[in-house]
Amino acid sequence: MSVPAKKRKKPRVPDAVFSKICMRLSKGEALRPMCDKDAELPSWHTVLRHVREDEEAYKQYREARVLQSEYYRDEIIKIVEAPLPADPKLAMAEVQRRRLEVDAKDKFIRQLAPSGVRDKPEDSGGAQGGTLVIQWGQKAEPPAMIDVTNAIDHVDE
């Protein structure tokens, strides 16, 4: 008796709705507030379960998050280039506030796309893998093995 093939589950989030979510993510919106405010969207928890269970959804979501990181890079530039208040005390306070905001966004960017916009580990040149071989001259023979099994017995007593 043959076992019936496993039926493909109905996706938790329809493709059109998921594409809309990914488009909004790539434009800088945050997932949870987006889903909480829009009655047409499923809960953010349902979206994340869908991403976890469906490989194609994961790829699309991952791409949207990488594009979101580019949006935040542009936001950081706006924050840094904005003019400061004329009052020196207010300017110093504003510098500190901006520093916190920029640091938080920069950390978020590094988490979203650690390998850059292509999100390919081989492009990063980091410590993600690979083999480092350093070789020069001719290949040397390994040193001769020394038998030390009896050496311990003849130690000065």
Chimera marker file (.cmm) of the C-alpha trace (Angstrom):
<marker_set name="trace">
<marker id="1" x="0.000" y="0.000" z="0.000" r="1" g="1" b="0" radius="0.5"/>
<marker id="2" x="1.510" y="3.364" z="-0.961" r="1" g="1" b="0" radius="0.5"/>
<marker id="3" x="1.537" y="6.369" z="1.308" r="1" g="1" b="0" radius="0.5"/>
<marker id="4" x="-0.229" y="9.370" z="-0.244" r="1" g="1" b="0" radius="0.5"/>
<marker id="5" x="1.959" y="12.316" z="-1.147" r="1" g="1" b="0" radius="0.5"/>
<marker id="6" x="1.914" y="15.099" z="1.388" r="1" g="1" b="0" radius="0.5"/>
<marker id="7" x="-0.374" y="17.871" z="0.217" r="1" g="1" b="0" radius="0.5"/>
<marker id="8" x="1.068" y="21.340" z="0.048" r="1" g="1" b="0" radius="0.5"/>
<marker id="9" x="-0.438" y="23.440" z="2.770" r="1" g="1" b="0" radius="0.5"/>
<marker id="10" x="-2.343" y="26.546" z="1.893" r="1" g="1" b="0" radius="0.5"/>
<marker id="11" x="0.015" y="29.452" z="2.563" r="1" g="1" b="0" radius="0.5"/>
<marker id="12" x="-0.670" y="31.396" z="5.743" r="1" g="1" b="0" radius="0.5"/>
<marker id="13" x="-0.402" y="34.659" z="3.806" r="1" g="1" b="0" radius="0.5"/>
<marker id="14" x="-1.654" y="34.977" z="0.197" r="1" g="1" b="0" radius="0.5"/>
<marker id="15" x="1.051" y="35.859" z="-2.326" r="1" g="1" b="0" radius="0.5"/>
<marker id="16" x="-0.467" y="39.226" z="-3.259" r="1" g="1" b="0" radius="0.5"/>
<marker id="17" x="-0.716" y="40.292" z="0.375" r="1" g="1" b="0" radius="0.5"/>
<marker id="18" x="2.798" y="39.067" z="1.113" r="1" g="1" b="0" radius="0.5"/>
<marker id="19" x="4.180" y="40.988" z="-1.881" r="1" g="1" b="0" radius="0.5"/>
<marker id="20" x="2.477" y="44.125" z="-0.573" r="1" g="1" b="0" radius="0.5"/>
<marker id="21" x="4.050" y="43.586" z="2.859" r="1" g="1" b="0" radius="0.5"/>
<marker id="22" x="7.497" y="43.101" z="1.342" r="1" g="1" b="0" radius="0.5"/>
<marker id="23" x="7.113" y="46.230" z="-0.791" r="1" g="1" b="0" radius="0.5"/>
<marker id="24" x="6.236" y="48.284" z="2.277" r="1" g="1" b="0" radius="0.5"/>
<marker id="25" x="9.144" y="46.786" z="4.218" r="1" g="1" b="0" radius="0.5"/>
<marker id="26" x="11.565" y="47.726" z="1.450" r="1" g="1" b="0" radius="0.5"/>
<marker id="27" x="10.286" y="51.308" z="1.677" r="1" g="1" b="0" radius="0.5"/>
<marker id="28" x="11.290" y="51.484" z="5.341" r="1" g="1" b="0" radius="0.5"/>
<marker id="29" x="8.116" y="50.531" z="7.211" r="1" g="1" b="0" radius="0.5"/>
<marker id="30" x="8.390" y="48.322" z="10.263" r="1" g="1" b="0" radius="0.5"/>
<marker id="31" x="6.507" y="45.015" z="10.146" r="1" g="1" b="0" radius="0.5"/>
<marker id="32" x="4.658" y="45.076" z="13.452" r="1" g="1" b="0" radius="0.5"/>
<marker id="33" x="3.197" y="48.609" z="13.242" r="1" g="1" b="0" radius="0.5"/>
<marker id="34" x="2.312" y="47.996" z="9.594" r="1" g="1" b="0" radius="0.5"/>
<marker id="35" x="0.327" y="44.857" z="10.422" r="1" g="1" b="0" radius="0.5"/>
<marker id="36" x="-1.249" y="46.391" z="13.535" r="1" g="1" b="0" radius="0.5"/>
<marker id="37" x="-2.533" y="49.463" z="11.668" r="1" g="1" b="0" radius="0.5"/>
<marker id="38" x="-3.753" y="47.830" z="8.440" r="1" g="1" b="0" radius="0.5"/>
<marker id="39" x="-6.861" y="45.652" z="8.882" r="1" g="1" b="0" radius="0.5"/>
<marker id="40" x="-6.267" y="44.026" z="5.478" r="1" g="1" b="0" radius="0.5"/>
<marker id="41" x="-2.965" y="42.515" z="6.625" r="1" g="1" b="0" radius="0.5"/>
<marker id="42" x="-2.515" y="39.451" z="8.822" r="1" g="1" b="0" radius="0.5"/>
<marker id="43" x="-0.841" y="39.779" z="12.206" r="1" g="1" b="0" radius="0.5"/>
<marker id="44" x="2.919" y="40.244" z="12.216" r="1" g="1" b="0" radius="0.5"/>
<marker id="45" x="3.250" y="36.904" z="13.988" r="1" g="1" b="0" radius="0.5"/>
<marker id="46" x="1.399" y="35.143" z="11.153" r="1" g="1" b="0" radius="0.5"/>
<marker id="47" x="3.673" y="36.822" z="8.608" r="1" g="1" b="0" radius="0.5"/>
<marker id="48" x="6.781" y="35.613" z="10.432" r="1" g="1" b="0" radius="0.5"/>
<marker id="49" x="5.431" y="32.063" z="10.710" r="1" g="1" b="0" radius="0.5"/>
<marker id="50" x="4.738" y="32.159" z="6.971" r="1" g="1" b="0" radius="0.5"/>
<marker id="51" x="8.314" y="33.292" z="6.317" r="1" g="1" b="0" radius="0.5"/>
<marker id="52" x="9.677" y="30.504" z="8.523" r="1" g="1" b="0" radius="0.5"/>
<marker id="53" x="7.620" y="27.792" z="6.819" r="1" g="1" b="0" radius="0.5"/>
<marker id="54" x="7.872" y="28.807" z="3.138" r="1" g="1" b="0" radius="0.5"/>
<marker id="55" x="11.291" y="28.962" z="1.458" r="1" g="1" b="0" radius="0.5"/>
<marker id="56" x="10.149" y="31.286" z="-1.348" r="1" g="1" b="0" radius="0.5"/>
<marker id="57" x="8.534" y="33.619" z="1.174" r="1" g="1" b="0" radius="0.5"/>
<marker id="58" x="11.775" y="33.632" z="3.147" r="1" g="1" b="0" radius="0.5"/>
<marker id="59" x="13.773" y="34.654" z="0.065" r="1" g="1" b="0" radius="0.5"/>
<marker id="60" x="11.307" y="37.433" z="-0.773" r="1" g="1" b="0" radius="0.5"/>
<marker id="61" x="11.238" y="38.647" z="2.853" r="1" g="1" b="0" radius="0.5"/>
<marker id="62" x="15.037" y="38.542" z="3.078" r="1" g="1" b="0" radius="0.5"/>
<marker id="63" x="15.322" y="40.652" z="-0.078" r="1" g="1" b="0" radius="0.5"/>
<marker id="64" x="12.819" y="43.173" z="1.288" r="1" g="1" b="0" radius="0.5"/>
<marker id="65" x="14.817" y="43.457" z="4.522" r="1" g="1" b="0" radius="0.5"/>
<marker id="66" x="18.059" y="43.995" z="2.611" r="1" g="1" b="0" radius="0.5"/>
<marker id="67" x="16.401" y="46.776" z="0.607" r="1" g="1" b="0" radius="0.5"/>
<marker id="68" x="15.083" y="48.199" z="3.881" r="1" g="1" b="0" radius="0.5"/>
<marker id="69" x="18.666" y="48.460" z="5.075" r="1" g="1" b="0" radius="0.5"/>
<marker id="70" x="19.435" y="50.678" z="2.078" r="1" g="1" b="0" radius="0.5"/>
<marker id="71" x="16.508" y="52.892" z="3.038" r="1" g="1" b="0" radius="0.5"/>
<marker id="72" x="17.965" y="53.244" z="6.539" r="1" g="1" b="0" radius="0.5"/>
<marker id="73" x="21.407" y="54.091" z="5.131" r="1" g="1" b="0" radius="0.5"/>
<marker id="74" x="19.815" y="57.024" z="3.330" r="1" g="1" b="0" radius="0.5"/>
<marker id="75" x="18.045" y="58.012" z="6.565" r="1" g="1" b="0" radius="0.5"/>
<marker id="76" x="21.374" y="58.071" z="8.394" r="1" g="1" b="0" radius="0.5"/>
<marker id="77" x="22.804" y="60.451" z="5.799" r="1" g="1" b="0" radius="0.5"/>
<marker id="78" x="19.792" y="62.768" z="6.239" r="1" g="1" b="0" radius="0.5"/>
<marker id="79" x="20.228" y="62.742" z="10.018" r="1" g="1" b="0" radius="0.5"/>
<marker id="80" x="23.936" y="63.532" z="9.827" r="1" g="1" b="0" radius="0.5"/>
<marker id="81" x="23.571" y="66.284" z="7.220" r="1" g="1" b="0" radius="0.5"/>
<marker id="82" x="20.629" y="68.100" z="8.861" r="1" g="1" b="0" radius="0.5"/>
<marker id="83" x="21.538" y="71.556" z="10.197" r="1" g="1" b="0" radius="0.5"/>
<marker id="84" x="22.108" y="71.973" z="13.933" r="1" g="1" b="0" radius="0.5"/>
<marker id="85" x="20.400" y="74.548" z="16.166" r="1" g="1" b="0" radius="0.5"/>
<marker id="86" x="22.219" y="77.875" z="16.606" r="1" g="1" b="0" radius="0.5"/>
<marker id="87" x="22.321" y="77.621" z="20.402" r="1" g="1" b="0" radius="0.5"/>
<marker id="88" x="25.528" y="75.716" z="21.359" r="1" g="1" b="0" radius="0.5"/>
<marker id="89" x="23.868" y="73.845" z="24.247" r="1" g="1" b="0" radius="0.5"/>
<marker id="90" x="20.969" y="72.733" z="22.089" r="1" g="1" b="0" radius="0.5"/>
<marker id="91" x="23.393" y="71.833" z="19.301" r="1" g="1" b="0" radius="0.5"/>
<marker id="92" x="25.407" y="69.590" z="21.646" r="1" g="1" b="0" radius="0.5"/>
<marker id="93" x="22.246" y="67.887" z="22.883" r="1" g="1" b="0" radius="0.5"/>
<marker id="94" x="21.089" y="67.396" z="19.302" r="1" g="1" b="0" radius="0.5"/>
<marker id="95" x="24.452" y="65.902" z="18.325" r="1" g="1" b="0" radius="0.5"/>
<marker id="96" x="24.156" y="63.356" z="21.145" r="1" g="1" b="0" radius="0.5"/>
<marker id="97" x="20.568" y="62.489" z="20.201" r="1" g="1" b="0" radius="0.5"/>
<marker id="98" x="21.544" y="62.028" z="16.562" r="1" g="1" b="0" radius="0.5"/>
<marker id="99" x="24.523" y="59.898" z="17.541" r="1" g="1" b="0" radius="0.5"/>
<marker id="100" x="22.229" y="57.522" z="19.429" r="1" g="1" b="0" radius="0.5"/>
<marker id="101" x="19.772" y="57.368" z="16.552" r="1" g="1" b="0" radius="0.5"/>
<marker id="102" x="22.478" y="56.799" z="13.938" r="1" g="1" b="0" radius="0.5"/>
<marker id="103" x="24.179" y="54.110" z="16.045" r="1" g="1" b="0" radius="0.5"/>
<marker id="104" x="20.889" y="52.258" z="16.538" r="1" g="1" b="0" radius="0.5"/>
<marker id="105" x="20.062" y="52.401" z="12.832" r="1" g="1" b="0" radius="0.5"/>
<marker id="106" x="23.582" y="51.377" z="11.850" r="1" g="1" b="0" radius="0.5"/>
<marker id="107" x="23.414" y="48.339" z="14.130" r="1" g="1" b="0" radius="0.5"/>
<marker id="108" x="20.037" y="47.439" z="12.654" r="1" g="1" b="0" radius="0.5"/>
<marker id="109" x="21.458" y="47.736" z="9.133" r="1" g="1" b="0" radius="0.5"/>
<marker id="110" x="24.327" y="45.387" z="9.987" r="1" g="1" b="0" radius="0.5"/>
<marker id="111" x="21.803" y="42.860" z="11.315" r="1" g="1" b="0" radius="0.5"/>
<marker id="112" x="19.515" y="43.168" z="8.283" r="1" g="1" b="0" radius="0.5"/>
<marker id="113" x="22.200" y="42.864" z="5.651" r="1" g="1" b="0" radius="0.5"/>
<marker id="114" x="25.546" y="41.773" z="7.090" r="1" g="1" b="0" radius="0.5"/>
<marker id="115" x="26.810" y="40.965" z="3.590" r="1" g="1" b="0" radius="0.5"/>
<marker id="116" x="25.626" y="44.143" z="1.890" r="1" g="1" b="0" radius="0.5"/>
<marker id="117" x="22.909" y="44.782" z="-0.653" r="1" g="1" b="0" radius="0.5"/>
<marker id="118" x="23.578" y="41.566" z="-2.578" r="1" g="1" b="0" radius="0.5"/>
<marker id="119" x="23.465" y="39.674" z="0.716" r="1" g="1" b="0" radius="0.5"/>
<marker id="120" x="25.930" y="37.096" z="-0.565" r="1" g="1" b="0" radius="0.5"/>
<marker id="121" x="28.561" y="35.904" z="1.942" r="1" g="1" b="0" radius="0.5"/>
<marker id="122" x="31.146" y="35.478" z="-0.819" r="1" g="1" b="0" radius="0.5"/>
<marker id="123" x="30.946" y="39.226" z="-1.559" r="1" g="1" b="0" radius="0.5"/>
<marker id="124" x="31.688" y="40.366" z="1.979" r="1" g="1" b="0" radius="0.5"/>
<marker id="125" x="35.288" y="39.175" z="2.115" r="1" g="1" b="0" radius="0.5"/>
<marker id="126" x="34.822" y="38.649" z="5.830" r="1" g="1" b="0" radius="0.5"/>
<marker id="127" x="35.402" y="35.649" z="8.023" r="1" g="1" b="0" radius="0.5"/>
<marker id="128" x="32.408" y="33.738" z="6.670" r="1" g="1" b="0" radius="0.5"/>
<marker id="129" x="34.526" y="30.946" z="5.319" r="1" g="1" b="0" radius="0.5"/>
<marker id="130" x="37.078" y="29.910" z="2.797" r="1" g="1" b="0" radius="0.5"/>
<marker id="131" x="40.529" y="28.437" z="3.097" r="1" g="1" b="0" radius="0.5"/>
<marker id="132" x="43.701" y="30.396" z="3.542" r="1" g="1" b="0" radius="0.5"/>
<marker id="133" x="46.801" y="28.653" z="2.225" r="1" g="1" b="0" radius="0.5"/>
<marker id="134" x="50.235" y="30.208" z="2.632" r="1" g="1" b="0" radius="0.5"/>
<marker id="135" x="53.009" y="28.423" z="0.812" r="1" g="1" b="0" radius="0.5"/>
<marker id="136" x="56.461" y="29.312" z="-0.460" r="1" g="1" b="0" radius="0.5"/>
<marker id="137" x="59.498" y="27.408" z="-1.553" r="1" g="1" b="0" radius="0.5"/>
<marker id="138" x="59.478" y="23.651" z="-1.824" r="1" g="1" b="0" radius="0.5"/>
<marker id="139" x="57.334" y="21.435" z="0.273" r="1" g="1" b="0" radius="0.5"/>
<marker id="140" x="59.303" y="20.393" z="3.353" r="1" g="1" b="0" radius="0.5"/>
<marker id="141" x="59.208" y="16.921" z="4.805" r="1" g="1" b="0" radius="0.5"/>
<marker id="142" x="57.599" y="16.647" z="8.243" r="1" g="1" b="0" radius="0.5"/>
<marker id="143" x="60.070" y="16.270" z="11.121" r="1" g="1" b="0" radius="0.5"/>
<marker id="144" x="61.030" y="12.733" z="12.101" r="1" g="1" b="0" radius="0.5"/>
<marker id="145" x="58.947" y="11.191" z="14.846" r="1" g="1" b="0" radius="0.5"/>
<marker id="146" x="60.749" y="10.637" z="18.149" r="1" g="1" b="0" radius="0.5"/>
<marker id="147" x="59.764" y="7.684" z="20.299" r="1" g="1" b="0" radius="0.5"/>
<marker id="148" x="59.234" y="8.995" z="23.828" r="1" g="1" b="0" radius="0.5"/>
<marker id="149" x="57.391" y="6.025" z="25.294" r="1" g="1" b="0" radius="0.5"/>
<marker id="150" x="60.407" y="4.843" z="27.338" r="1" g="1" b="0" radius="0.5"/>
<marker id="151" x="61.755" y="8.327" z="28.057" r="1" g="1" b="0" radius="0.5"/>
<marker id="152" x="59.353" y="8.861" z="30.933" r="1" g="1" b="0" radius="0.5"/>
<marker id="153" x="60.633" y="5.792" z="32.770" r="1" g="1" b="0" radius="0.5"/>
<marker id="154" x="64.240" y="7.060" z="32.763" r="1" g="1" b="0" radius="0.5"/>
<marker id="155" x="63.624" y="10.472" z="34.278" r="1" g="1" b="0" radius="0.5"/>
<marker id="156" x="66.017" y="11.517" z="37.061" r="1" g="1" b="0" radius="0.5"/>
<marker id="157" x="64.776" y="10.014" z="40.294" r="1" g="1" b="0" radius="0.5"/>
<link id1="1" id2="2" r="1" g="1" b="0" radius="0.2"/>
<link id1="2" id2="3" r="1" g="1" b="0" radius="0.2"/>
<link id1="3" id2="4" r="1" g="1" b="0" radius="0.2"/>
<link id1="4" id2="5" r="1" g="1" b="0" radius="0.2"/>
<link id1="5" id2="6" r="1" g="1" b="0" radius="0.2"/>
<link id1="6" id2="7" r="1" g="1" b="0" radius="0.2"/>
<link id1="7" id2="8" r="1" g="1" b="0" radius="0.2"/>
<link id1="8" id2="9" r="1" g="1" b="0" radius="0.2"/>
<link id1="9" id2="10" r="1" g="1" b="0" radius="0.2"/>
<link id1="10" id2="11" r="1" g="1" b="0" radius="0.2"/>
<link id1="11" id2="12" r="1" g="1" b="0" radius="0.2"/>
<link id1="12" id2="13" r="1" g="1" b="0" radius="0.2"/>
<link id1="13" id2="14" r="1" g="1" b="0" radius="0.2"/>
<link id1="14" id2="15" r="1" g="1" b="0" radius="0.2"/>
<link id1="15" id2="16" r="1" g="1" b="0" radius="0.2"/>
<link id1="16" id2="17" r="1" g="1" b="0" radius="0.2"/>
<link id1="17" id2="18" r="1" g="1" b="0" radius="0.2"/>
<link id1="18" id2="19" r="1" g="1" b="0" radius="0.2"/>
<link id1="19" id2="20" r="1" g="1" b="0" radius="0.2"/>
<link id1="20" id2="21" r="1" g="1" b="0" radius="0.2"/>
<link id1="21" id2="22" r="1" g="1" b="0" radius="0.2"/>
<link id1="22" id2="23" r="1" g="1" b="0" radius="0.2"/>
<link id1="23" id2="24" r="1" g="1" b="0" radius="0.2"/>
<link id1="24" id2="25" r="1" g="1" b="0" radius="0.2"/>
<link id1="25" id2="26" r="1" g="1" b="0" radius="0.2"/>
<link id1="26" id2="27" r="1" g="1" b="0" radius="0.2"/>
<link id1="27" id2="28" r="1" g="1" b="0" radius="0.2"/>
<link id1="28" id2="29" r="1" g="1" b="0" radius="0.2"/>
<link id1="29" id2="30" r="1" g="1" b="0" radius="0.2"/>
<link id1="30" id2="31" r="1" g="1" b="0" radius="0.2"/>
<link id1="31" id2="32" r="1" g="1" b="0" radius="0.2"/>
<link id1="32" id2="33" r="1" g="1" b="0" radius="0.2"/>
<link id1="33" id2="34" r="1" g="1" b="0" radius="0.2"/>
<link id1="34" id2="35" r="1" g="1" b="0" radius="0.2"/>
<link id1="35" id2="36" r="1" g="1" b="0" radius="0.2"/>
<link id1="36" id2="37" r="1" g="1" b="0" radius="0.2"/>
<link id1="37" id2="38" r="1" g="1" b="0" radius="0.2"/>
<link id1="38" id2="39" r="1" g="1" b="0" radius="0.2"/>
<link id1="39" id2="40" r="1" g="1" b="0" radius="0.2"/>
<link id1="40" id2="41" r="1" g="1" b="0" radius="0.2"/>
<link id1="41" id2="42" r="1" g="1" b="0" radius="0.2"/>
<link id1="42" id2="43" r="1" g="1" b="0" radius="0.2"/>
<link id1="43" id2="44" r="1" g="1" b="0" radius="0.2"/>
<link id1="44" id2="45" r="1" g="1" b="0" radius="0.2"/>
<link id1="45" id2="46" r="1" g="1" b="0" radius="0.2"/>
<link id1="46" id2="47" r="1" g="1" b="0" radius="0.2"/>
<link id1="47" id2="48" r="1" g="1" b="0" radius="0.2"/>
<link id1="48" id2="49" r="1" g="1" b="0" radius="0.2"/>
<link id1="49" id2="50" r="1" g="1" b="0" radius="0.2"/>
<link id1="50" id2="51" r="1" g="1" b="0" radius="0.2"/>
<link id1="51" id2="52" r="1" g="1" b="0" radius="0.2"/>
<link id1="52" id2="53" r="1" g="1" b="0" radius="0.2"/>
<link id1="53" id2="54" r="1" g="1" b="0" radius="0.2"/>
<link id1="54" id2="55" r="1" g="1" b="0" radius="0.2"/>
<link id1="55" id2="56" r="1" g="1" b="0" radius="0.2"/>
<link id1="56" id2="57" r="1" g="1" b="0" radius="0.2"/>
<link id1="57" id2="58" r="1" g="1" b="0" radius="0.2"/>
<link id1="58" id2="59" r="1" g="1" b="0" radius="0.2"/>
<link id1="59" id2="60" r="1" g="1" b="0" radius="0.2"/>
<link id1="60" id2="61" r="1" g="1" b="0" radius="0.2"/>
<link id1="61" id2="62" r="1" g="1" b="0" radius="0.2"/>
<link id1="62" id2="63" r="1" g="1" b="0" radius="0.2"/>
<link id1="63" id2="64" r="1" g="1" b="0" radius="0.2"/>
<link id1="64" id2="65" r="1" g="1" b="0" radius="0.2"/>
<link id1="65" id2="66" r="1" g="1" b="0" radius="0.2"/>
<link id1="66" id2="67" r="1" g="1" b="0" radius="0.2"/>
<link id1="67" id2="68" r="1" g="1" b="0" radius="0.2"/>
<link id1="68" id2="69" r="1" g="1" b="0" radius="0.2"/>
<link id1="69" id2="70" r="1" g="1" b="0" radius="0.2"/>
<link id1="70" id2="71" r="1" g="1" b="0" radius="0.2"/>
<link id1="71" id2="72" r="1" g="1" b="0" radius="0.2"/>
<link id1="72" id2="73" r="1" g="1" b="0" radius="0.2"/>
<link id1="73" id2="74" r="1" g="1" b="0" radius="0.2"/>
<link id1="74" id2="75" r="1" g="1" b="0" radius="0.2"/>
<link id1="75" id2="76" r="1" g="1" b="0" radius="0.2"/>
<link id1="76" id2="77" r="1" g="1" b="0" radius="0.2"/>
<link id1="77" id2="78" r="1" g="1" b="0" radius="0.2"/>
<link id1="78" id2="79" r="1" g="1" b="0" radius="0.2"/>
<link id1="79" id2="80" r="1" g="1" b="0" radius="0.2"/>
<link id1="80" id2="81" r="1" g="1" b="0" radius="0.2"/>
<link id1="81" id2="82" r="1" g="1" b="0" radius="0.2"/>
<link id1="82" id2="83" r="1" g="1" b="0" radius="0.2"/>
<link id1="83" id2="84" r="1" g="1" b="0" radius="0.2"/>
<link id1="84" id2="85" r="1" g="1" b="0" radius="0.2"/>
<link id1="85" id2="86" r="1" g="1" b="0" radius="0.2"/>
<link id1="86" id2="87" r="1" g="1" b="0" radius="0.2"/>
<link id1="87" id2="88" r="1" g="1" b="0" radius="0.2"/>
<link id1="88" id2="89" r="1" g="1" b="0" radius="0.2"/>
<link id1="89" id2="90" r="1" g="1" b="0" radius="0.2"/>
<link id1="90" id2="91" r="1" g="1" b="0" radius="0.2"/>
<link id1="91" id2="92" r="1" g="1" b="0" radius="0.2"/>
<link id1="92" id2="93" r="1" g="1" b="0" radius="0.2"/>
<link id1="93" id2="94" r="1" g="1" b="0" radius="0.2"/>
<link id1="94" id2="95" r="1" g="1" b="0" radius="0.2"/>
<link id1="95" id2="96" r="1" g="1" b="0" radius="0.2"/>
<link id1="96" id2="97" r="1" g="1" b="0" radius="0.2"/>
<link id1="97" id2="98" r="1" g="1" b="0" radius="0.2"/>
<link id1="98" id2="99" r="1" g="1" b="0" radius="0.2"/>
<link id1="99" id2="100" r="1" g="1" b="0" radius="0.2"/>
<link id1="100" id2="101" r="1" g="1" b="0" radius="0.2"/>
<link id1="101" id2="102" r="1" g="1" b="0" radius="0.2"/>
<link id1="102" id2="103" r="1" g="1" b="0" radius="0.2"/>
<link id1="103" id2="104" r="1" g="1" b="0" radius="0.2"/>
<link id1="104" id2="105" r="1" g="1" b="0" radius="0.2"/>
<link id1="105" id2="106" r="1" g="1" b="0" radius="0.2"/>
<link id1="106" id2="107" r="1" g="1" b="0" radius="0.2"/>
<link id1="107" id2="108" r="1" g="1" b="0" radius="0.2"/>
<link id1="108" id2="109" r="1" g="1" b="0" radius="0.2"/>
<link id1="109" id2="110" r="1" g="1" b="0" radius="0.2"/>
<link id1="110" id2="111" r="1" g="1" b="0" radius="0.2"/>
<link id1="111" id2="112" r="1" g="1" b="0" radius="0.2"/>
<link id1="112" id2="113" r="1" g="1" b="0" radius="0.2"/>
<link id1="113" id2="114" r="1" g="1" b="0" radius="0.2"/>
<link id1="114" id2="115" r="1" g="1" b="0" radius="0.2"/>
<link id1="115" id2="116" r="1" g="1" b="0" radius="0.2"/>
<link id1="116" id2="117" r="1" g="1" b="0" radius="0.2"/>
<link id1="117" id2="118" r="1" g="1" b="0" radius="0.2"/>
<link id1="118" id2="119" r="1" g="1" b="0" radius="0.2"/>
<link id1="119" id2="120" r="1" g="1" b="0" radius="0.2"/>
<link id1="120" id2="121" r="1" g="1" b="0" radius="0.2"/>
<link id1="121" id2="122" r="1" g="1" b="0" radius="0.2"/>
<link id1="122" id2="123" r="1" g="1" b="0" radius="0.2"/>
<link id1="123" id2="124" r="1" g="1" b="0" radius="0.2"/>
<link id1="124" id2="125" r="1" g="1" b="0" radius="0.2"/>
<link id1="125" id2="126" r="1" g="1" b="0" radius="0.2"/>
<link id1="126" id2="127" r="1" g="1" b="0" radius="0.2"/>
<link id1="127" id2="128" r="1" g="1" b="0" radius="0.2"/>
<link id1="128" id2="129" r="1" g="1" b="0" radius="0.2"/>
<link id1="129" id2="130" r="1" g="1" b="0" radius="0.2"/>
<link id1="130" id2="131" r="1" g="1" b="0" radius="0.2"/>
<link id1="131" id2="132" r="1" g="1" b="0" radius="0.2"/>
<link id1="132" id2="133" r="1" g="1" b="0" radius="0.2"/>
<link id1="133" id2="134" r="1" g="1" b="0" radius="0.2"/>
<link id1="134" id2="135" r="1" g="1" b="0" radius="0.2"/>
<link id1="135" id2="136" r="1" g="1" b="0" radius="0.2"/>
<link id1="136" id2="137" r="1" g="1" b="0" radius="0.2"/>
<link id1="137" id2="138" r="1" g="1" b="0" radius="0.2"/>
<link id1="138" id2="139" r="1" g="1" b="0" radius="0.2"/>
<link id1="139" id2="140" r="1" g="1" b="0" radius="0.2"/>
<link id1="140" id2="141" r="1" g="1" b="0" radius="0.2"/>
<link id1="141" id2="142" r="1" g="1" b="0" radius="0.2"/>
<link id1="142" id2="143" r="1" g="1" b="0" radius="0.2"/>
<link id1="143" id2="144" r="1" g="1" b="0" radius="0.2"/>
<link id1="144" id2="145" r="1" g="1" b="0" radius="0.2"/>
<link id1="145" id2="146" r="1" g="1" b="0" radius="0.2"/>
<link id1="146" id2="147" r="1" g="1" b="0" radius="0.2"/>
<link id1="147" id2="148" r="1" g="1" b="0" radius="0.2"/>
<link id1="148" id2="149" r="1" g="1" b="0" radius="0.2"/>
<link id1="149" id2="150" r="1" g="1" b="0" radius="0.2"/>
<link id1="150" id2="151" r="1" g="1" b="0" radius="0.2"/>
<link id1="151" id2="152" r="1" g="1" b="0" radius="0.2"/>
<link id1="152" id2="153" r="1" g="1" b="0" radius="0.2"/>
<link id1="153" id2="154" r="1" g="1" b="0" radius="0.2"/>
<link id1="154" id2="155" r="1" g="1" b="0" radius="0.2"/>
<link id1="155" id2="156" r="1" g="1" b="0" radius="0.2"/>
<link id1="156" id2="157" r="1" g="1" b="0" radius="0.2"/>
</marker_set>
